[in-house]
Structures are given as structure tokens and as C-alpha cells.
């Protein structure tokens, strides 16, 4: 669950920030490649505007709360548990507590990893864009439209269409994993029995 939360977070940030799919061929690639100090400084200035330090915790909380709810609800749907959940107030309480607990764990992980993620984005910007381009992008983010884009981008996972897509993917995955685990358990049991090895059921 934690790895999935971090992956979804990175994807959400990628959707909300102007990191393009391919950098110009003339720019260096890879974390070991040297970066011009002026470009790196411009990249850090850009990420400071795209993801303001004082708003990061709020952005992460909103994204993770929406993402975890979508993923877990989708998984329940895929396993046929959604209908049962609707009939059980006690189960709904457990579900709500689980989401809150997972959110806090994920937030703790993300906060610890945030400095490295921010620096990685700054270095990515520095590789992808020139100093002048980054200055232009930063100027956009300081306009009313740019500010709105950054703020609304952080709520992307709460959009009904995005939430429905994520729940559908999680439902499909949940249904598949249930069958895969049953097959794996049966195959493993058969393998142990074939070799005469005692195992825990």
C-alpha cells in the first residue's frame, strides 16, 4: 500500500506540473550527469513556485486521501465487497479508520522523502529546460492562471472522472489479484505435496 501511495503521488505531481515526456537530445540524462549550476538554480526556483513549501503538506494530504479512498474502494468493488460494506455500519467504520491510518503512514513516508523528490524535480527541470524557459514557466506560475493551475492540479485525484478511472483500475486489479492468489496458493500447495514437504495451510 505504501509503495502504491508513493507511486500515485509521483504520478499526480507529474500530471500537475509541466514535466514533458522527453527532454531535448542535447541535454545530459541520468542522475550522475553534471548540471550547469545556473540551470540547477533556475530549476530549484521553479519547483519552489510550482510546489510552494508552505503548501506541500496540504497538497500531499489531499492527494493521498483521495488516492487511498479511490484505490481501496475500487479494490472492494473488484472483490465484491462494496455491496456488503454499504450494509454494515461497523464495516464502514473500520474502512474509514483504515483509510485514515494508511493516510497518516503514507504522509509520514512522503514527508520524509519530500526533500529528495523536490530536488529530483529541480534537477529534471534543469535538464529539460533552459534558464530562460524556466524563468518563463516560473513567471506563468506567478500569474492568477498559473496559481490556479498549481492549486487545482493538486486536487486532480478528487475530480469525478479521475476518481472513477482510478476506482475502475483498482477494481479490475482487485478482481484479477483474487484469482491470481487463489491459483498461486493452489499451485504452491500442490508443489509442496508433490515433494512431500509439510507446509502451513
Secondary structure as UniProt FT lines:
FT   HELIX           2..16
FT   TURN            17..18
FT   TURN            25..26
FT   TURN            31..32
FT   HELIX           37..50
FT   HELIX           53..55
FT   HELIX           56..78
FT   TURN            79..80
FT   HELIX           82..87
FT   HELIX           89..128
FT   HELIX           131..141
FT   HELIX           144..153
FT   TURN            154..155
FT   HELIX           156..158
FT   HELIX           160..194
FT   TURN            195..196
//
